[in-house]
Amino acid sequence: MLQGGYSSVLDARSLEEFRGEVIRFAQDIGFRTVGAFVLVDQRIGRSEYVAVHNAPQGYEEAMHDQSCAKRDPVIQHCLKQTMPIIWDQATYTARGVGDLWEEQAHFGYMTGIAMALHLPEGRHFVFGVDRDQALPRDPAELTRLVADVQLFAVCAQEAAVRVLTPATADGAVPRLTPREAEVLSWTMEGKTAWEVGAILGITERTVSLHVANAMQKLGAANKHQAVLKALRLGLIH
């Protein structure tokens, strides 16, 4: 089963196929939620990323809260190291951020395994699986589980870079309106549609329409991928 899963994710040719393989692997090894992220360093203090996940409704906003990310010990571990981290409530309380664990535990993120692969050209691939049940206590069983996650992450990163950060098919650069570029720029800063609307003096619905138009022009599956592609094409800075 696992060998087939490894080859299947390598063969993924679209965002939908890649997401399906990632979720299938996580569920096959007993985890309800999973996230795979490609991060690209832009310059000092700045980075861009795009992700696939199956986060429950209501949690996605928290996933993109940069202030929380800077406090999250699992994320900070992955940004600096390549060894997997096995985490639970103690990981957060030991670092004085038990409140973060309490917030995510409400959505079923109570324990998990996460790791990162740091690639050339300032690219990073972060992969993690999560669940609301304790991990195996038997050391041998836990070691096998971590090894499965490591092997899958190595296979998945190649497909992730190809699928999540695709080049434009014909080399043509889409043209965004000034307002579409402005909305994407604020989205890049982590602002919600409501916050962007308040800043620009337009309605939340209008913001969403601008984002949708930009996504269509850029061939992006979500607003975060739209931001990533707009950055790569020099449409926003």
Phi and psi in degrees as GROMACS dihedral restraints (atoms count N, CA, C in turn):
[ dihedral_restraints ]
;  ai    aj    ak    al  type     phi  dphi    fc
    3     4     5     6     1   -68.2    20    10
    4     5     6     7     1   -40.1    20    10
    6     7     8     9     1   -58.7    20    10
    7     8     9    10     1   -41.9    20    10
    9    10    11    12     1   -63.9    20    10
   10    11    12    13     1   -37.3    20    10
   12    13    14    15     1   -64.5    20    10
   13    14    15    16     1   -38.3    20    10
   15    16    17    18     1   -63.5    20    10
   16    17    18    19     1   -47.0    20    10
   18    19    20    21     1   -68.6    20    10
   19    20    21    22     1   -32.7    20    10
   21    22    23    24     1   -66.2    20    10
   22    23    24    25     1   -42.0    20    10
   24    25    26    27     1   -69.1    20    10
   25    26    27    28     1   -32.3    20    10
   27    28    29    30     1   -64.0    20    10
   28    29    30    31     1   -30.6    20    10
   30    31    32    33     1   -87.6    20    10
   31    32    33    34     1    -2.8    20    10
   33    34    35    36     1   -58.9    20    10
   34    35    36    37     1   132.2    20    10
   36    37    38    39     1  -118.6    20    10
   37    38    39    40     1     1.3    20    10
   39    40    41    42     1  -146.5    20    10
   40    41    42    43     1   165.4    20    10
   42    43    44    45     1   -59.9    20    10
   43    44    45    46     1   -41.0    20    10
   45    46    47    48     1   -65.6    20    10
   46    47    48    49     1   -43.0    20    10
   48    49    50    51     1   -64.5    20    10
   49    50    51    52     1   -43.3    20    10
   51    52    53    54     1   -63.1    20    10
   52    53    54    55     1   -46.6    20    10
   54    55    56    57     1   -60.1    20    10
   55    56    57    58     1   -42.8    20    10
   57    58    59    60     1   -62.1    20    10
   58    59    60    61     1   -40.6    20    10
   60    61    62    63     1   -69.2    20    10
   61    62    63    64     1   -37.9    20    10
   63    64    65    66     1   -64.9    20    10
   64    65    66    67     1   -46.2    20    10
   66    67    68    69     1   -66.0    20    10
   67    68    69    70     1   -41.8    20    10
   69    70    71    72     1   -61.0    20    10
   70    71    72    73     1   -43.6    20    10
   72    73    74    75     1   -61.5    20    10
   73    74    75    76     1   -48.0    20    10
   75    76    77    78     1   -58.7    20    10
   76    77    78    79     1   -44.9    20    10
   78    79    80    81     1   -70.2    20    10
   79    80    81    82     1   -32.4    20    10
   81    82    83    84     1   -64.9    20    10
   82    83    84    85     1   -30.1    20    10
   84    85    86    87     1  -100.1    20    10
   85    86    87    88     1    11.1    20    10
   87    88    89    90     1    95.2    20    10
   88    89    90    91     1    24.3    20    10
   90    91    92    93     1  -119.2    20    10
   91    92    93    94     1   136.7    20    10
   93    94    95    96     1   -81.3    20    10
   94    95    96    97     1   -38.0    20    10
   96    97    98    99     1  -121.8    20    10
   97    98    99   100     1   156.2    20    10
   99   100   101   102     1  -152.9    20    10
  100   101   102   103     1   151.2    20    10
  102   103   104   105     1  -142.3    20    10
  103   104   105   106     1   139.5    20    10
  105   106   107   108     1  -131.3    20    10
  106   107   108   109     1   125.4    20    10
  108   109   110   111     1  -128.3    20    10
  109   110   111   112     1   136.1    20    10
  111   112   113   114     1  -107.9    20    10
  112   113   114   115     1   121.6    20    10
  114   115   116   117     1  -112.7    20    10
  115   116   117   118     1   139.8    20    10
  117   118   119   120     1  -127.1    20    10
  118   119   120   121     1   121.8    20    10
  120   121   122   123     1   -70.3    20    10
  121   122   123   124     1   126.7    20    10
  123   124   125   126     1   -91.2    20    10
  124   125   126   127     1   -57.8    20    10
  126   127   128   129     1  -160.8    20    10
  127   128   129   130     1   180.0    20    10
  129   130   131   132     1   -54.7    20    10
  130   131   132   133     1   124.3    20    10
  132   133   134   135     1    81.3    20    10
  133   134   135   136     1     0.8    20    10
  135   136   137   138     1  -130.4    20    10
  136   137   138   139     1   144.3    20    10
  138   139   140   141     1  -152.6    20    10
  139   140   141   142     1   162.1    20    10
  141   142   143   144     1  -128.3    20    10
  142   143   144   145     1   152.5    20    10
  144   145   146   147     1  -153.7    20    10
  145   146   147   148     1   160.1    20    10
  147   148   149   150     1  -142.2    20    10
  148   149   150   151     1   149.0    20    10
  150   151   152   153     1  -141.7    20    10
  151   152   153   154     1   158.2    20    10
  153   154   155   156     1  -125.0    20    10
  154   155   156   157     1   145.4    20    10
  156   157   158   159     1  -166.2    20    10
  157   158   159   160     1   174.6    20    10
  159   160   161   162     1  -129.3    20    10
  160   161   162   163     1    42.7    20    10
  162   163   164   165     1   -59.6    20    10
  163   164   165   166     1   141.9    20    10
  165   166   167   168     1   -66.0    20    10
  166   167   168   169     1   155.9    20    10
  168   169   170   171     1   -56.7    20    10
  169   170   171   172     1   133.8    20    10
  171   172   173   174     1   100.3    20    10
  172   173   174   175     1   -18.3    20    10
  174   175   176   177     1   -96.6    20    10
  175   176   177   178     1   -19.7    20    10
  177   178   179   180     1   -59.2    20    10
  178   179   180   181     1   -38.8    20    10
  180   181   182   183     1   -59.3    20    10
  181   182   183   184     1   -42.7    20    10
  183   184   185   186     1   -65.0    20    10
  184   185   186   187     1   -31.5    20    10
  186   187   188   189     1   -62.1    20    10
  187   188   189   190     1   -29.0    20    10
  189   190   191   192     1  -104.2    20    10
  190   191   192   193     1    13.3    20    10
  192   193   194   195     1   -81.3    20    10
  193   194   195   196     1   106.4    20    10
  195   196   197   198     1   -66.4    20    10
  196   197   198   199     1   -30.7    20    10
  198   199   200   201     1   -65.7    20    10
  199   200   201   202     1   -37.3    20    10
  201   202   203   204     1   -71.1    20    10
  202   203   204   205     1   -37.9    20    10
  204   205   206   207     1   -60.6    20    10
  205   206   207   208     1   -36.0    20    10
  207   208   209   210     1   -69.8    20    10
  208   209   210   211     1   -21.6    20    10
  210   211   212   213     1   -97.4    20    10
  211   212   213   214     1   -16.1    20    10
  213   214   215   216     1   -74.3    20    10
  214   215   216   217     1   117.3    20    10
  216   217   218   219     1   -65.9    20    10
  217   218   219   220     1   -28.6    20    10
  219   220   221   222     1   -70.7    20    10
  220   221   222   223     1   -45.9    20    10
  222   223   224   225     1   -63.6    20    10
  223   224   225   226     1   -44.3    20    10
  225   226   227   228     1   -64.4    20    10
  226   227   228   229     1   -36.4    20    10
  228   229   230   231     1   -61.4    20    10
  229   230   231   232     1   -47.0    20    10
  231   232   233   234     1   -65.8    20    10
  232   233   234   235     1   -31.4    20    10
  234   235   236   237     1   -71.6    20    10
  235   236   237   238     1   -21.5    20    10
  237   238   239   240     1  -112.4    20    10
  238   239   240   241     1   -20.1    20    10
  240   241   242   243     1  -131.0    20    10
  241   242   243   244     1   164.3    20    10
  243   244   245   246     1  -108.0    20    10
  244   245   246   247     1   -16.1    20    10
  246   247   248   249     1   -70.0    20    10
  247   248   249   250     1   140.5    20    10
  249   250   251   252     1   -62.8    20    10
  250   251   252   253     1   152.4    20    10
  252   253   254   255     1  -117.5    20    10
  253   254   255   256     1   130.3    20    10
  255   256   257   258     1  -100.6    20    10
  256   257   258   259     1   116.6    20    10
  258   259   260   261     1  -123.0    20    10
  259   260   261   262     1   156.8    20    10
  261   262   263   264     1  -156.4    20    10
  262   263   264   265     1  -163.4    20    10
  264   265   266   267     1   -58.8    20    10
  265   266   267   268     1   -38.5    20    10
  267   268   269   270     1   -61.4    20    10
  268   269   270   271     1   -31.6    20    10
  270   271   272   273     1   -60.1    20    10
  271   272   273   274     1   -37.6    20    10
  273   274   275   276     1   -82.6    20    10
  274   275   276   277     1   -44.6    20    10
  276   277   278   279     1   -65.3    20    10
  277   278   279   280     1   -33.6    20    10
  279   280   281   282     1   -64.4    20    10
  280   281   282   283     1   -23.3    20    10
  282   283   284   285     1  -105.4    20    10
  283   284   285   286     1    10.9    20    10
  285   286   287   288     1    73.8    20    10
  286   287   288   289     1    22.8    20    10
  288   289   290   291     1  -126.1    20    10
  289   290   291   292     1    42.7    20    10
  291   292   293   294     1   -59.8    20    10
  292   293   294   295     1   -24.5    20    10
  294   295   296   297     1   -63.9    20    10
  295   296   297   298     1   -33.8    20    10
  297   298   299   300     1   -65.2    20    10
  298   299   300   301     1   -42.1    20    10
  300   301   302   303     1   -63.4    20    10
  301   302   303   304     1   -42.1    20    10
  303   304   305   306     1   -58.8    20    10
  304   305   306   307     1   -41.3    20    10
  306   307   308   309     1   -65.7    20    10
  307   308   309   310     1   -45.4    20    10
  309   310   311   312     1   -78.3    20    10
  310   311   312   313     1   -26.9    20    10
  312   313   314   315     1   -61.6    20    10
  313   314   315   316     1   -29.8    20    10
  315   316   317   318     1   -59.4    20    10
  316   317   318   319     1   -26.8    20    10
  318   319   320   321     1  -100.7    20    10
  319   320   321   322     1     6.9    20    10
  321   322   323   324     1    97.5    20    10
  322   323   324   325     1     3.8    20    10
  324   325   326   327     1   -91.7    20    10
  325   326   327   328     1    85.3    20    10
  327   328   329   330     1  -108.7    20    10
  328   329   330   331     1   -30.4    20    10
  330   331   332   333     1  -156.7    20    10
  331   332   333   334     1   162.3    20    10
  333   334   335   336     1   177.0    20    10
  334   335   336   337     1  -173.0    20    10
  336   337   338   339     1  -130.8    20    10
  337   338   339   340     1   133.1    20    10
  339   340   341   342     1  -140.4    20    10
  340   341   342   343     1   153.8    20    10
  342   343   344   345     1  -159.5    20    10
  343   344   345   346     1   166.8    20    10
  345   346   347   348     1  -136.1    20    10
  346   347   348   349     1   149.6    20    10
  348   349   350   351     1  -117.7    20    10
  349   350   351   352     1   123.6    20    10
  351   352   353   354     1  -100.4    20    10
  352   353   354   355     1   114.2    20    10
  354   355   356   357     1  -105.0    20    10
  355   356   357   358     1   169.0    20    10
  357   358   359   360     1   -62.2    20    10
  358   359   360   361     1   163.9    20    10
  360   361   362   363     1    62.7    20    10
  361   362   363   364     1    31.9    20    10
  363   364   365   366     1    68.8    20    10
  364   365   366   367     1    25.0    20    10
  366   367   368   369     1  -101.5    20    10
  367   368   369   370     1   145.5    20    10
  369   370   371   372     1  -137.6    20    10
  370   371   372   373     1   140.2    20    10
  372   373   374   375     1  -119.1    20    10
  373   374   375   376     1   121.7    20    10
  375   376   377   378     1  -114.3    20    10
  376   377   378   379     1   131.9    20    10
  378   379   380   381     1  -135.3    20    10
  379   380   381   382     1   134.0    20    10
  381   382   383   384     1  -149.8    20    10
  382   383   384   385     1   146.2    20    10
  384   385   386   387     1  -121.3    20    10
  385   386   387   388     1   145.7    20    10
  387   388   389   390     1  -140.9    20    10
  388   389   390   391     1   156.6    20    10
  390   391   392   393     1  -161.0    20    10
  391   392   393   394     1   174.3    20    10
  393   394   395   396     1  -104.8    20    10
  394   395   396   397     1    13.0    20    10
  396   397   398   399     1  -119.5    20    10
  397   398   399   400     1   150.2    20    10
  399   400   401   402     1   -61.1    20    10
  400   401   402   403     1   149.9    20    10
  402   403   404   405     1   -76.2    20    10
  403   404   405   406     1   162.1    20    10
  405   406   407   408     1   -56.3    20    10
  406   407   408   409     1   140.9    20    10
  408   409   410   411     1   -85.3    20    10
  409   410   411   412     1   -24.5    20    10
  411   412   413   414     1   -68.3    20    10
  412   413   414   415     1   120.1    20    10
  414   415   416   417     1   -56.4    20    10
  415   416   417   418     1   -40.4    20    10
  417   418   419   420     1   -65.8    20    10
  418   419   420   421     1   -41.4    20    10
  420   421   422   423     1   -66.6    20    10
  421   422   423   424     1   -40.9    20    10
  423   424   425   426     1   -66.8    20    10
  424   425   426   427     1   -38.8    20    10
  426   427   428   429     1   -62.3    20    10
  427   428   429   430     1   -41.6    20    10
  429   430   431   432     1   -64.2    20    10
  430   431   432   433     1   -38.3    20    10
  432   433   434   435     1   -64.9    20    10
  433   434   435   436     1   -44.5    20    10
  435   436   437   438     1   -63.7    20    10
  436   437   438   439     1   -40.2    20    10
  438   439   440   441     1   -62.6    20    10
  439   440   441   442     1   -39.2    20    10
  441   442   443   444     1   -60.9    20    10
  442   443   444   445     1   -43.8    20    10
  444   445   446   447     1   -64.3    20    10
  445   446   447   448     1   -42.8    20    10
  447   448   449   450     1   -62.2    20    10
  448   449   450   451     1   -46.4    20    10
  450   451   452   453     1   -65.1    20    10
  451   452   453   454     1   -41.7    20    10
  453   454   455   456     1   -65.1    20    10
  454   455   456   457     1   -40.8    20    10
  456   457   458   459     1   -60.6    20    10
  457   458   459   460     1   -40.3    20    10
  459   460   461   462     1   -62.3    20    10
  460   461   462   463     1   -42.0    20    10
  462   463   464   465     1   -70.0    20    10
  463   464   465   466     1   -40.1    20    10
  465   466   467   468     1   -71.6    20    10
  466   467   468   469     1   -29.8    20    10
  468   469   470   471     1   -63.4    20    10
  469   470   471   472     1   -36.2    20    10
  471   472   473   474     1   -62.9    20    10
  472   473   474   475     1   -45.0    20    10
  474   475   476   477     1   -69.0    20    10
  475   476   477   478     1   -35.4    20    10
  477   478   479   480     1   -63.2    20    10
  478   479   480   481     1   -46.0    20    10
  480   481   482   483     1   -62.9    20    10
  481   482   483   484     1   -38.8    20    10
  483   484   485   486     1   -71.0    20    10
  484   485   486   487     1   -42.5    20    10
  486   487   488   489     1   -85.9    20    10
  487   488   489   490     1   -39.2    20    10
  489   490   491   492     1   -84.6    20    10
  490   491   492   493     1   -19.9    20    10
  492   493   494   495     1  -128.0    20    10
  493   494   495   496     1    58.5    20    10
  495   496   497   498     1   -73.3    20    10
  496   497   498   499     1   151.8    20    10
  498   499   500   501     1   -83.3    20    10
  499   500   501   502     1   159.3    20    10
  501   502   503   504     1   -66.3    20    10
  502   503   504   505     1   143.5    20    10
  504   505   506   507     1   -65.3    20    10
  505   506   507   508     1   -41.0    20    10
  507   508   509   510     1  -113.5    20    10
  508   509   510   511     1     7.5    20    10
  510   511   512   513     1    83.2    20    10
  511   512   513   514     1    -8.5    20    10
  513   514   515   516     1   -74.8    20    10
  514   515   516   517     1   139.3    20    10
  516   517   518   519     1   -96.6    20    10
  517   518   519   520     1   120.5    20    10
  519   520   521   522     1   -60.9    20    10
  520   521   522   523     1   155.0    20    10
  522   523   524   525     1  -108.9    20    10
  523   524   525   526     1   119.5    20    10
  525   526   527   528     1   -96.3    20    10
  526   527   528   529     1   146.6    20    10
  528   529   530   531     1   -71.3    20    10
  529   530   531   532     1   158.8    20    10
  531   532   533   534     1   -54.6    20    10
  532   533   534   535     1   -38.1    20    10
  534   535   536   537     1   -70.4    20    10
  535   536   537   538     1   -38.4    20    10
  537   538   539   540     1   -62.3    20    10
  538   539   540   541     1   -42.9    20    10
  540   541   542   543     1   -64.8    20    10
  541   542   543   544     1   -38.7    20    10
  543   544   545   546     1   -64.7    20    10
  544   545   546   547     1   -44.1    20    10
  546   547   548   549     1   -63.7    20    10
  547   548   549   550     1   -42.2    20    10
  549   550   551   552     1   -64.8    20    10
  550   551   552   553     1   -36.0    20    10
  552   553   554   555     1   -62.5    20    10
  553   554   555   556     1   -42.8    20    10
  555   556   557   558     1   -70.7    20    10
  556   557   558   559     1   -33.7    20    10
  558   559   560   561     1   -63.0    20    10
  559   560   561   562     1   -39.2    20    10
  561   562   563   564     1   -58.9    20    10
  562   563   564   565     1   -32.1    20    10
  564   565   566   567     1   -79.6    20    10
  565   566   567   568     1     2.4    20    10
  567   568   569   570     1    90.7    20    10
  568   569   570   571     1    10.8    20    10
  570   571   572   573     1   -78.7    20    10
  571   572   573   574     1   143.2    20    10
  573   574   575   576     1   -78.3    20    10
  574   575   576   577     1   168.3    20    10
  576   577   578   579     1   -59.9    20    10
  577   578   579   580     1   -38.7    20    10
  579   580   581   582     1   -64.0    20    10
  580   581   582   583     1   -43.2    20    10
  582   583   584   585     1   -66.4    20    10
  583   584   585   586     1   -40.3    20    10
  585   586   587   588     1   -63.2    20    10
  586   587   588   589     1   -42.2    20    10
  588   589   590   591     1   -60.2    20    10
  589   590   591   592     1   -42.2    20    10
  591   592   593   594     1   -64.5    20    10
  592   593   594   595     1   -39.3    20    10
  594   595   596   597     1   -66.9    20    10
  595   596   597   598     1   -42.5    20    10
  597   598   599   600     1   -92.0    20    10
  598   599   600   601     1    -8.3    20    10
  600   601   602   603     1    74.3    20    10
  601   602   603   604     1    33.5    20    10
  603   604   605   606     1  -128.6    20    10
  604   605   606   607     1   170.2    20    10
  606   607   608   609     1   -78.5    20    10
  607   608   609   610     1   159.3    20    10
  609   610   611   612     1   -61.3    20    10
  610   611   612   613     1   -37.7    20    10
  612   613   614   615     1   -63.2    20    10
  613   614   615   616     1   -39.8    20    10
  615   616   617   618     1   -65.1    20    10
  616   617   618   619     1   -40.0    20    10
  618   619   620   621     1   -58.6    20    10
  619   620   621   622     1   -47.3    20    10
  621   622   623   624     1   -61.0    20    10
  622   623   624   625     1   -37.0    20    10
  624   625   626   627     1   -65.8    20    10
  625   626   627   628     1   -41.5    20    10
  627   628   629   630     1   -63.0    20    10
  628   629   630   631     1   -42.2    20    10
  630   631   632   633     1   -62.9    20    10
  631   632   633   634     1   -44.3    20    10
  633   634   635   636     1   -61.7    20    10
  634   635   636   637     1   -41.6    20    10
  636   637   638   639     1   -64.1    20    10
  637   638   639   640     1   -42.8    20    10
  639   640   641   642     1   -64.2    20    10
  640   641   642   643     1   -41.4    20    10
  642   643   644   645     1   -60.1    20    10
  643   644   645   646     1   -43.0    20    10
  645   646   647   648     1   -64.2    20    10
  646   647   648   649     1   -44.3    20    10
  648   649   650   651     1   -64.5    20    10
  649   650   651   652     1   -35.0    20    10
  651   652   653   654     1   -90.8    20    10
  652   653   654   655     1    -5.4    20    10
  654   655   656   657     1    65.2    20    10
  655   656   657   658     1    36.8    20    10
  657   658   659   660     1   -99.4    20    10
  658   659   660   661     1   147.3    20    10
  660   661   662   663     1   -85.7    20    10
  661   662   663   664     1   -20.9    20    10
  663   664   665   666     1  -153.3    20    10
  664   665   666   667     1   174.0    20    10
  666   667   668   669     1   -67.4    20    10
  667   668   669   670     1   -29.8    20    10
  669   670   671   672     1   -72.5    20    10
  670   671   672   673     1   -37.8    20    10
  672   673   674   675     1   -68.3    20    10
  673   674   675   676     1   -34.4    20    10
  675   676   677   678     1   -62.1    20    10
  676   677   678   679     1   -42.8    20    10
  678   679   680   681     1   -61.5    20    10
  679   680   681   682     1   -46.0    20    10
  681   682   683   684     1   -59.1    20    10
  682   683   684   685     1   -46.8    20    10
  684   685   686   687     1   -69.6    20    10
  685   686   687   688     1   -36.4    20    10
  687   688   689   690     1   -64.2    20    10
  688   689   690   691     1   -37.9    20    10
  690   691   692   693     1   -64.3    20    10
  691   692   693   694     1   -46.1    20    10
  693   694   695   696     1   -63.1    20    10
  694   695   696   697     1   -33.2    20    10
  696   697   698   699     1   -88.6    20    10
  697   698   699   700     1    -0.2    20    10
  699   700   701   702     1    75.9    20    10
  700   701   702   703     1    18.0    20    10
  702   703   704   705     1   -81.8    20    10
  703   704   705   706     1   -23.7    20    10
  705   706   707   708     1  -136.2    20    10
  706   707   708   709     1   163.8    20    10
